[in-house]
Amino acid sequence: MGLMTFGPDVEWGAKTTSLEEFGMFLDHLQAAGYNEGDTARTYQRGAQEAFTAAVGYKKRGLTVATKVYPDSPGKHEPKVLRENVEESLKQLQTDYVDIFYLHAPDRSVPFEKTLEAINELYNEGKFKQFGLSNYAAFEVAEIVITCRDKGWVRPTIYQGCYNAISGLFTGKYKAGKTNAPGQLTLVDKVYRTRYIRDGNFDALSIIEPVVTAHGLTLIEVAMRWLIHHSDLKMRTEGGNDGLIIGASSLAQLDNNLAQLDKGPLPKEVIDALDDGWLAAKATTQEYWHMDLKYTYDTQAALFGKEHQVAGRARI
């Protein structure tokens, strides 16, 4: 379960600010047989990890993943990265986490420098698994090859933005009826930028009538599509993929959990989803984070300063 909306900072998107209520969410999650929480150093402006520690996640036997987001250049410099990892562990009141992610690419720092620091932290037992989040596919390939060639810990898990139009499938948003900017939290504004687009509403107008005709809900369709029709391979199918679900109420959490046990969708619904994707595709935001601009010498980082590389423009 994603923990971003649990904490003391309403402006930063907190929906649950009470530890007692947070504990009730975890009760429902664990009663359904799930046991993983996903947080980050940046969530709740640095307060989420301590909030999770205060709810007693360790006594509950909950495993936790955390991440370091490069909200400023240099965040993945070895010294700064170490400071952030150690602060995360301190706030979580633990010596290690199950998964540590680089939350997004810091393109101001050569990846090799960051990966060497990651390897040192791994060898010190700060985390069990190394993961990447919000990187471009070619960057993942570069990182895996670099780690393999250097004999460093390789990333074995990727967390990315992969869903059926996110919050639009809750039915909460309609074309021309979105919340006014003044009503939005900082997190809401991020999601508004990503998803409140004409192409997505065009897709919704194609999909929703078909979903309704089959007596389904949009959120049910979104969940079942991910489990049964996406490129994910879940553990029930011999894979190791999974979903990170969120919820702003216990009823929503219970409903989301209930969808996980349902079967594949009717063909007509899948066809509508495919048609909806064609309507949304042109305006869909990239799956990676940050501009694809590297402020270090990529040629020197990849080939060494002693090698000169050249390009040829074909006209």
N, C-alpha and C positions, 0 to 999 in steps of 0.2 A: 504494500500500500504506500502511495506517495504521502509524505508528511509535510509538504510545503505549506498547507493551509492550517496546520496545527501550531499555535503559538500565541504570543502576547501582542503581536503587531498587526492590528486590523488594516492599517494603511498598506501594509505589505501583503495583504491578501488573506490574513488569518480569518477562518470561518469558525474555528473552535478555539476559544481562549481559556477554557476551564480545564484544569488537569483531570478533574473528576469525569468530565464528559469525554476527554481524550481517552481516558482509561476504558470508558464504555465502548468507544470505537474499537479499541484493541481487543476487548472481550468478544465482540461480535466477529471480528476478523479471525481470531484464533479459534473460536467455536466452530467456524466454517472450515477449519483445517489449514489456515494460512498463517505464516509466521515470519514474514519479512517486511521491514520498513525501509523506506528510501528517503534520505534527507540530504542536506548539502550545507556547506559552510555559509553560503550566501542566503539560505532560506531564513525568512523572518529577520533579515538584516543581522544575521549571525546569532540569533537567539533560539533557533529551532532545535539545535542539537541538545542544548541544556534543557529545553522543555521536554524532549524525549527522555533524557536521563531522569528528570524529575518524576516522570510518570512510572518509572521503575521497569523499563524495557528489559533490563538484564534479568531481573527476578522472574519476569514473565517467560524468559527463554526466547525472546524475539531477536532475530538477527538483523543487523543494521548495515546499510551501505551509505557512504557519504561521498561528497564530491568537492572539488575546488574549482570555482568558476573564475575565469580571467576577466574580471570586471574592470581591470586596468592593465595596461601593458606591463609585462615583467612579472605577472602573478605566477608564472610557471618557471621563473628563474629558480635554480636549485635551492638557494637559501630561503627565498620567500615561500616556495612550495613546502619545504620542510616545516617552516613556521606555521603554515596553515594546517598541515596534516596534524602536527602536534597539538595545535589549538583545538581541532576537531576532536581528537582523542580525549583531551582534557575536558571539553564540554560534555562529551558523551560518557565521561567517567569510566574509561576503558583503556586497555593497553593496545587493542587492535580492533579493526572492523572486518566484517566478512568480505565486503567489496569496497575498494577505493577507485573512484572514477576521476579522470581528468574531465571536467564538466563540459568543456568546449575548448577549441584550439586557442592557445596563446601564440599568435603568429608573429610576435615580436621576439620570440626565443627559439633558437634552433631546436627542433624536436629531439635531436640526439642528446642535448644537454639535459632536457627535462626527463628523458627516458633513463638516463644514467642515474639521476636523482631518485626516480621511481624505483629503480632496481635496488638502490641502497636502502630505501625505506622498506621495501619488500623483504630484503635479507635481514633487516632488523626486526621483522615480525609485526610491522605496523598494520598489515592487511593480509588477507588470505588470497584474494583474487584481484587482479588489475583489470579495470574496465575503461572504456572510452565512451564519451557521450557527445553527440552533436558535431562530430567530425565528418568531413567529406569522405566518400569511399576511397578515393585515391590517397588521402592522408592516412587512413586506416592501413592500407596496403604498405605505405612507406614505413609506418611505425612497426608493423608486424615484421617486416623484412629487416629493419634496423635492429630490433630486439633479437631476432633469430641469429643474425650475423654476429652480434656482440655477445651472445650467450646470456642476455638479460631476460627477466620475466616478461612474457608476452601478454598482451591483453587477450582475455578469453571471453569477454562479455561486452556487448555494445548496447547502449541505451539510446534510442532515437525517437524522433517524432514520427510516429507511424500509426495513423488512426483514420477513421472515417469522418473527417471534418470536425473533430473535437467537439466543443461545446454546442455547435449548431445541431448536433444530433440529440441533444437533451430536449430540444423543442423550446428552449428558453428564448432563443433569438429568432426574430422574423425580419424579413427585409423591410427597412424603413421604420422599425420599431426597436432599435437597439437603445441601450441606456445612454443618456446624455453624458459627455465626457466628465462633467463634474461629479457624477455619481460613481465613477470608477475608481478602484484601488490601483496601485501601481502595477500589480500583477494583471488585473483586468485590462489595463491599457496595453500590456504586452500581447495578450491574447486577442484583443480587438485588432491590433495591427496585423497579426498573423492570419486571423480567420474571418473578420468582418469584411468580406470582399464580394463584389457582385457575382463573380463566377461561382462562389460557394452557395450563394442564395439561389442562383440558377439551378445548381445541382440539387439543392434541397427541394425545389419546386418539381423536379422530375421524380425524385425518390419518395417524397412523403406520401403522395396519393397511393402509390403501390403498396407501401408499408401499411398504410391505414386499411386498404382493401383486404389485406391478409390478417387483419386483427393484431398487428404487431405494434411495438413502440419503436421510435427512432433509436433510443439508447440500447434497446434489446438488439436491434439490427446491427448497431455499431460493434457491440461486444461479440455477437455471434459471428460476424464477418471476420473479425480478427482471429478468433479461435479456429474457425473451420474453413475459411476461404482465402485468407491472406497467405503470404509467404512464410509466416511463422510456423514452426513445427513444435507443437506442445509436447509436454512429457507423456501425455496419454497416447501420443503417436510415436513414441520412441525418441523424441527430440528433447531439447533442453531450453526452449524459449519460454517466455512468460509475459504477462501483462503487469503494468503498474497502474492500479486503479486508484481513483481518488473519490472523495465524498465530502459533502458539506453538511450532511445530516445522517443520522443512523438509518432512517428509512431509505435514503439513497444508497448507503453502503450495502444494506441488506438486499436491495433490489439489484445492485451491480453484482454482488456475489451470487445471487440466484441465476443470473444470466450465464455464468460460467459453466453451468451444468447442462445447458440446453444444446440441442443438436444443430445441424446445418440449416441454412435458410432455403426457402423455396427458390426455384430457378428464376421466377419472375422478379423476385426481389434482387437477386444477384445481377440480373440483366439491367435493372433500373440503377443499381449502384455503378455498374460499368458505364452506363450512359451518363450518369451524374458526374463521374470522373472526367469524362470527355468535356463536359461543360465547365468544370472547375480547373482543369489542368493548366490552362494558359496563364492563369493568375495566381496559381498556388505558390506560396513562398518556398524557398529552398529549404531542404531538411537540415542543412548545416547552420551553425551559428557564426556570426561575425562576417565581416567582409573578407573575401579571399585575397587579401593583400598581406604579403610577408615583408616585414620591415627589417629583416636581417638579410645577409647575402646568401641566398638559397644555393647559388652555384658553388660558392666556397663551402657551404655546409654539406652539400651532397657529393662534390667532386674533389674538394681540397683546393686550397689557394694556389697550389703549384700547377693545377690543370686549367687550361682555358677551353671553354666550350663556346660554340657558335651556333647561330640560327641562320636559316635561309628563308627569305620571303619569296613565295612563288606568285608571280603576277601574270 
